[in-house]
Amino acid sequence: MKSVCCRVSATVLFLVVAGVPSLVSAADASTTEKVCRVAMAQIYCIDSDREGNLRRIENAVAEASGKGAEIVCFPETSLYGWVNAKAHELAGPIPGKDTEALSKIAQEHDVYLSVGVSEKEGDQLFDSVVLFDDEGKLILKHRKMNVLTHLMSPPYTRGETVEVVETKFGRVGMLICADTFHDETVERMASQKPDLLLVPYGWAANADDWPGHGPSLRSTIARAAKTIGCPIVGTNLVGSISGGPWQGMIYGGQSYTVTPDGTVLSQGADRDREICLVDVPVGE
């Protein structure tokens, strides 16, 4: 059975059943609340398989844009895999070949595109996320700050900055996974007053812990959304970790979009690929 993905806004309720959207009128059609249609592109990532992962990204963007997505969001380190030590040799700089390929996808499908990537600068490897506008221009980059250095050797280098960018959707910010349970980082983002936060995740646990590990992801996102004061789109990986201390742990999907009051607007499938669309309120 294919999963059901709910998409809610103040004016309409969208239901996606077996991938086919339907529209239900809401009671108050006169509201002036702005929304943007965001896709949580919860995809499989195979460690080190750049070309395959890039193909999966492009296919997901095509599917999401065909359903009216304005922003398409992917998980953490979607091209080379999280805590994959081989990324030290495989990853490149930003800008570089990886961002050039992603820029082309954003431009061809006329969407804003947020993707978690591995970034190499000199001998340092960063766990980063990039945001392209619908013309393929790189408009924002964030380097993960809470990098969990014990999970890979050599570890990721810690990022230092927290920023937002002005877009047609308002002020958009980005953090990465464990950043959202690091109080100092969350508070720094709150001081930037974003209207929307995009967060790629690599939320993993032992196989037996799923699907029960999903609520911990939801709680983490909801707590950050309440502190920062804006909706958060949190997109999780599907697959498994191939090496290091957490080898064999499973990424369980269950991506979430959460409002500042903790309301879940959308939840992705458990441990399966899903392109989940949601109309996200972004202010008046």
C-alpha positions as CSV (number, residue, x, y, z in Angstrom):
1,M,0.0,0.0,0.0
2,K,1.3,3.5,-0.8
3,S,1.5,5.9,2.0
4,V,-0.9,8.9,2.6
5,C,0.7,12.3,2.9
6,C,-1.3,15.2,4.4
7,R,-0.8,18.8,3.3
8,V,-2.6,21.5,5.3
9,S,-2.9,25.3,5.0
10,A,-5.3,27.9,6.4
11,T,-7.3,27.9,3.1
12,V,-7.2,24.4,1.7
13,L,-6.6,20.8,2.7
14,F,-4.7,18.7,0.2
15,L,-4.5,14.9,0.4
16,V,-2.1,12.9,-1.6
17,V,-3.3,9.3,-2.0
18,A,-1.2,7.0,-4.1
19,G,0.5,10.1,-5.5
20,V,-2.6,11.8,-6.9
21,P,-3.5,15.1,-5.3
22,S,-7.1,16.1,-4.5
23,L,-8.4,19.4,-3.3
24,V,-10.9,20.0,-0.5
25,S,-12.3,23.5,0.3
26,A,-11.8,24.8,3.8
27,A,-14.3,26.8,5.8
28,D,-12.5,30.1,5.6
29,A,-11.5,30.9,2.0
30,S,-11.0,34.6,2.7
31,T,-7.8,34.4,4.7
32,T,-4.8,36.4,3.4
33,E,-2.2,34.1,4.8
34,K,0.7,33.5,2.5
35,V,1.8,29.9,1.8
36,C,4.5,28.3,-0.2
37,R,4.3,24.8,-1.5
38,V,7.2,22.8,-0.3
39,A,8.2,19.2,-1.1
40,M,10.0,17.0,1.4
41,A,11.9,14.8,-0.9
42,Q,12.6,11.8,1.4
43,I,14.9,9.8,-0.8
44,Y,17.3,6.8,-0.6
45,C,21.0,7.7,-0.5
46,I,23.7,5.1,-1.2
47,D,27.0,6.1,0.3
48,S,29.6,7.2,-2.3
49,D,27.2,6.7,-5.3
50,R,27.3,10.2,-6.5
51,E,25.8,9.6,-10.0
52,G,23.0,7.4,-8.6
53,N,22.1,9.8,-5.8
54,L,22.2,12.7,-8.3
55,R,19.7,10.8,-10.5
56,R,17.5,10.2,-7.5
57,I,17.6,13.9,-6.7
58,E,16.7,14.9,-10.2
59,N,13.8,12.4,-10.5
60,A,12.4,13.6,-7.2
61,V,12.6,17.3,-8.3
62,A,10.8,16.4,-11.5
63,E,8.1,14.7,-9.6
64,A,7.7,17.5,-7.0
65,S,7.7,20.3,-9.6
66,G,5.1,18.4,-11.6
67,K,2.8,18.6,-8.5
68,G,3.4,22.4,-8.1
69,A,6.2,22.5,-5.6
70,E,8.0,25.8,-5.2
71,I,10.7,24.6,-2.9
72,V,12.1,21.1,-2.9
73,C,14.0,20.0,0.2
74,F,16.4,17.0,0.4
75,P,18.1,15.2,3.4
76,E,21.6,15.6,4.9
77,T,24.6,14.8,2.7
78,S,22.4,13.5,-0.1
79,L,25.2,13.0,-2.6
80,Y,27.9,11.0,-0.7
81,G,26.2,9.9,2.5
82,W,26.5,11.0,6.1
83,V,29.6,10.1,8.2
84,N,31.0,8.4,5.1
85,A,34.8,8.8,5.4
86,K,35.2,8.3,1.6
87,A,33.7,11.8,1.2
88,H,37.1,13.2,2.1
89,E,38.3,12.0,-1.3
90,L,35.0,12.3,-3.3
91,A,33.7,15.7,-2.2
92,G,34.6,19.0,-3.9
93,P,34.5,22.7,-3.2
94,I,31.5,25.0,-3.3
95,P,31.1,26.2,-6.0
96,G,32.2,23.1,-7.9
97,K,30.9,20.2,-9.9
98,D,28.3,19.1,-7.4
99,T,26.7,22.5,-7.0
100,E,26.9,23.0,-10.8
101,A,24.8,19.9,-11.3
102,L,22.3,20.9,-8.6
103,S,22.0,24.4,-10.0
104,K,21.1,23.0,-13.4
105,I,18.3,20.9,-11.8
106,A,16.9,23.8,-10.0
107,Q,16.9,26.0,-13.1
108,E,15.5,23.3,-15.4
109,H,12.6,22.6,-13.1
110,D,12.0,26.2,-12.0
111,V,12.1,25.5,-8.2
112,Y,14.1,26.6,-5.2
113,L,16.2,23.6,-4.2
114,S,17.7,22.8,-0.8
115,V,20.2,19.9,-0.7
116,G,22.5,18.5,2.0
117,V,26.0,18.1,0.5
118,S,29.6,17.2,1.5
119,E,31.9,20.1,1.0
120,K,35.7,19.9,0.7
121,E,37.9,23.0,1.3
122,G,41.6,22.3,1.4
123,D,42.0,19.3,3.8
124,Q,38.7,20.1,5.6
125,L,35.4,18.3,5.0
126,F,32.2,20.1,5.9
127,D,28.7,18.8,6.3
128,S,26.8,21.5,4.4
129,V,23.5,22.5,2.9
130,V,22.9,24.7,-0.1
131,L,19.9,26.6,-1.3
132,F,19.4,27.6,-5.0
133,D,16.7,29.9,-6.3
134,D,14.5,29.0,-9.2
135,E,17.1,30.4,-11.7
136,G,19.8,28.1,-10.3
137,K,21.6,30.8,-8.4
138,L,23.3,29.7,-5.1
139,I,21.8,32.0,-2.5
140,L,22.6,30.5,0.8
141,K,25.0,27.9,2.3
142,H,25.2,26.6,5.9
143,R,27.9,24.4,7.4
144,K,26.8,22.1,10.2
145,M,27.9,23.3,13.6
146,N,27.1,20.3,15.9
147,V,29.1,17.8,13.9
148,L,29.3,14.8,16.3
149,T,33.1,14.3,15.8
150,H,33.2,10.8,17.3
151,L,31.3,9.3,14.4
152,M,33.9,9.7,11.6
153,S,37.7,9.9,11.4
154,P,38.8,12.4,10.3
155,P,35.6,14.2,11.5
156,Y,33.7,17.0,9.7
157,T,35.0,20.5,10.4
158,R,32.6,22.6,12.5
159,G,30.8,25.4,10.8
160,E,30.7,28.9,12.4
161,T,27.9,31.0,10.9
162,V,24.1,31.1,11.1
163,E,22.5,33.2,8.4
164,V,19.2,33.7,6.5
165,V,18.5,35.0,3.0
166,E,15.7,37.2,1.7
167,T,13.5,35.4,-0.9
168,K,10.1,35.8,-2.4
169,F,8.8,33.5,0.4
170,G,10.3,35.8,3.1
171,R,13.4,35.2,5.2
172,V,14.6,31.6,4.7
173,G,17.2,30.0,7.0
174,M,18.9,26.6,7.1
175,L,20.4,24.4,9.8
176,I,21.4,20.7,9.7
177,C,20.1,17.8,11.8
178,A,22.0,17.9,15.2
179,D,22.1,21.7,15.0
180,T,18.4,21.7,16.0
181,F,19.1,20.2,19.4
182,H,22.1,22.4,20.1
183,D,20.6,25.3,22.1
184,E,23.1,27.9,21.2
185,T,22.7,27.3,17.5
186,V,18.9,27.3,17.7
187,E,19.0,30.6,19.6
188,R,21.4,32.1,17.1
189,M,18.9,31.2,14.3
190,A,16.0,32.6,16.3
191,S,17.9,36.0,16.5
192,Q,17.8,36.1,12.7
193,K,14.0,36.0,12.7
194,P,13.4,33.6,9.7
195,D,10.0,33.1,8.2
196,L,10.8,29.6,7.2
197,L,13.6,27.1,8.2
198,L,14.7,24.2,6.0
199,V,16.6,21.4,7.8
200,P,18.1,18.3,6.2
201,Y,18.3,15.3,8.5
202,G,20.2,12.1,8.8
203,W,18.1,10.7,11.7
204,A,19.3,7.2,12.3
205,A,18.8,4.4,14.9
206,N,19.1,0.7,15.2
207,A,16.7,-1.2,12.9
208,D,14.6,-2.5,15.8
209,D,14.1,1.1,17.0
210,W,11.9,2.0,14.0
211,P,9.2,3.1,13.6
212,G,9.2,4.1,17.2
213,H,12.2,6.4,16.8
214,G,10.2,8.8,14.6
215,P,8.5,10.7,17.4
216,S,11.9,11.8,18.7
217,L,12.6,13.5,15.4
218,R,9.1,15.2,15.5
219,S,9.8,16.4,19.1
220,T,13.2,17.8,18.1
221,I,11.8,19.7,15.1
222,A,8.8,21.0,17.2
223,R,11.0,22.2,20.0
224,A,13.2,24.1,17.5
225,A,10.2,25.6,15.7
226,K,8.8,26.9,19.0
227,T,12.1,28.5,19.9
228,I,12.8,30.0,16.5
229,G,9.2,31.1,15.9
230,C,8.8,29.8,12.3
231,P,7.7,26.7,10.4
232,I,10.4,24.0,10.0
233,V,10.6,21.6,7.0
234,G,12.7,18.7,8.3
235,T,13.6,16.1,5.5
236,N,15.1,12.8,6.6
237,L,17.1,10.2,4.7
238,V,16.1,6.7,3.9
239,G,18.7,3.9,3.9
240,S,21.6,2.9,6.2
241,I,25.0,4.0,7.4
242,S,27.8,2.0,5.7
243,G,30.8,2.6,8.0
244,G,32.1,3.9,11.3
245,P,30.8,3.5,14.8
246,W,27.1,3.6,13.6
247,Q,27.6,1.2,10.7
248,G,24.3,-0.6,10.0
249,M,22.1,2.0,11.6
250,I,18.9,2.8,9.7
251,Y,17.6,6.2,8.4
252,G,13.9,5.9,9.1
253,G,12.3,8.6,7.0
254,Q,9.3,10.1,8.8
255,S,10.2,13.6,7.7
256,Y,8.1,16.3,9.3
257,T,6.9,19.8,8.6
258,V,6.0,21.6,11.8
259,T,4.5,25.0,12.7
260,P,5.8,27.3,15.4
261,D,3.1,26.0,17.8
262,G,4.2,22.4,17.3
263,T,1.5,21.4,14.9
264,V,2.5,18.7,12.4
265,L,1.5,19.8,8.9
266,S,3.0,16.8,7.2
267,Q,4.7,13.5,8.0
268,G,6.7,11.4,5.5
269,A,6.5,7.6,5.1
270,D,8.2,5.3,7.5
271,R,11.5,3.9,6.0
272,D,10.4,4.5,2.4
273,R,10.9,7.0,-0.4
274,E,8.2,9.6,-0.6
275,I,7.9,13.0,-2.2
276,C,5.6,14.7,0.3
277,L,4.0,18.1,-0.5
278,V,2.8,20.6,2.1
279,D,1.5,24.2,1.9
280,V,3.5,26.0,4.5
281,P,2.3,29.3,6.1
282,V,5.0,31.9,5.8
283,G,3.4,35.0,7.2
284,E,0.8,37.6,6.1
